[in-house]
Amino acid sequence: MEKNLRQASLCIHSGYEPKNGEPVELPIVQSTTFKYESSDEMAKLFDLERDGYFYTRLANPTNDAVACKIAALEGGIGAVLTSSGQAANFFAVFNICEAGGHIVASNEIYGGTYNLFGVTLKKLGIDCTFVSPDATEEEIGQAFRPNTKALFGETISNPGCKVLDIEKFARIAHSHGVPLVVDNTFATPINCRPFEWGCDIVTHSTTKYMDGHATQVGGCVVDSGNFDWMAHADKYPGLCTSDESYHGLTYAKDFGKKGYITKIVAQLMRDFGSTPAPQNSFLLNLGLETLAVRMERHCSNAQRVAEYLSADPRVAWVRYSGLPGDSSHALAIKYMPGGSCGVIAFGLKGSRETAIKFMDSLKMINIATHVADLRTCVLHPASHTHRQLSDEQLRAAGIAPEFIRLSVGLEDADDIIDDIKQALG
Ligand SMILES: *Cc1c(COP(=O)(O)O)cnc(C)c1O
């Protein structure tokens, strides 16, 4: 049934299909373990010879149903849920890259991912070279080394709101024999399906629009099944040679197209955990059921707010790809013709203090370290996430002192604009 359904219908019907007399809503299987009648039956599960559940750290019916829904939405062949977006990005890379390896990443990415790649992976012996996504293919190509294992970018960058040229990045990755990994958190598969543009692996912080109600922290890794690991067997020994910790099986051979995602479950979930609670996956699923409807409204509200801001003389600049003058506008029309997301970056004329005064004057809009939620919220990196930095250090990090990230929610657009209007004084 699922093959023919469109996105809004997949949001509701994929992943879990109740049989006769079963509950219509996805049941929460809040159980760590599963019982078997014979020792042999469970042994077959351990050998990955049979599908089934034995311990929730590795697999759980509620978690799997939600992972299947996200895989269907992205057009992937398999997915695994993680307990956070950070864990998803870590696993996506660590699954194919070990000590002595190297990755190339866009420098326009979420601060947590920047830190994970630039600082923490280094402690595991993995180097990262950051490149400007605006650089030419030749310039980005120069960052690659013989030990490079992946190229990474964000469909729409957090917080810079820059749209990634996915086809360009895919060309660069594939010409160097590595997969393109894209964090699709902000666009969501409703507005962009990176696999259709050559991306190989998609990650998500499901904490954001997919949940949409600020109820759970979670992540997801989705595999397109398109990257031919065996064609680059020397680069990916973890996938293409036998795993002694798993009875000598070879993921890319024994599981074919599903090798990458099977290895994440069998090896990384087994050894690192980071499994979401089934209760959280249930909450995530409730969010996913309305994702298509909500994204439409996030985008139309953000478009109106962005247009209002860009017409106000007190506003110095606005970054929203829906604005015709925006530097990402052409890429947004190509990759996300139905809309991008609800996040806008803008700056007020004045100083750090002008931004603080504006935020403190807001009445309905929340000040929150959150984004992509049904409640409109603002964050001022200079006063919050990056508050230890001077104005000069901030500019060096690519963040202006006046930079405000506005995540436009699902309230009436007129109320959002009224609140901004009164706070601008
Ligand atoms: C929030 C976010 C993350 C990290 O996700 P958590 O769920 O907070 O761990 C990663 N990537 C992007 C684009 C994000 O917005």
The ligand as a Tripos MOL2 file, in Angstrom:
@<TRIPOS>MOLECULE
LIG
   15    15     1     0     0
SMALL
NO_CHARGES

@<TRIPOS>ATOM
      1 C1         19.2370   20.3990   17.0330 C.3       1 LIG1
      2 C2         20.0180   19.9140   15.8990 C.ar      1 LIG1
      3 C3         20.9030   18.8380   16.0220 C.ar      1 LIG1
      4 C4         21.1390   18.1430   17.3370 C.3       1 LIG1
      5 O1         20.0000   17.4670   17.6910 O.3       1 LIG1
      6 P1         19.5930   17.0760   19.2210 P.3       1 LIG1
      7 O2         18.3230   16.3450   19.0090 O.co2     1 LIG1
      8 O3         19.4530   18.3730   19.9530 O.co2     1 LIG1
      9 O4         20.6920   16.2500   19.7510 O.co2     1 LIG1
     10 C5         21.5780   18.4170   14.8940 C.ar      1 LIG1
     11 N1         21.4030   19.0170   13.7100 N.ar      1 LIG1
     12 C6         20.5630   20.0780   13.5480 C.ar      1 LIG1
     13 C7         20.4150   20.7110   12.2090 C.3       1 LIG1
     14 C8         19.8510   20.5600   14.6340 C.ar      1 LIG1
     15 O5         19.0180   21.6110   14.4820 O.3       1 LIG1
@<TRIPOS>BOND
     1     1     2 1
     2     2     3 ar
     3     2    14 ar
     4     3     4 1
     5     3    10 ar
     6     4     5 1
     7     5     6 1
     8     6     7 2
     9     6     8 1
    10     6     9 1
    11    10    11 ar
    12    11    12 ar
    13    12    13 1
    14    12    14 ar
    15    14    15 1
@<TRIPOS>SUBSTRUCTURE
     1 LIG1         1 GROUP 0 **** ****
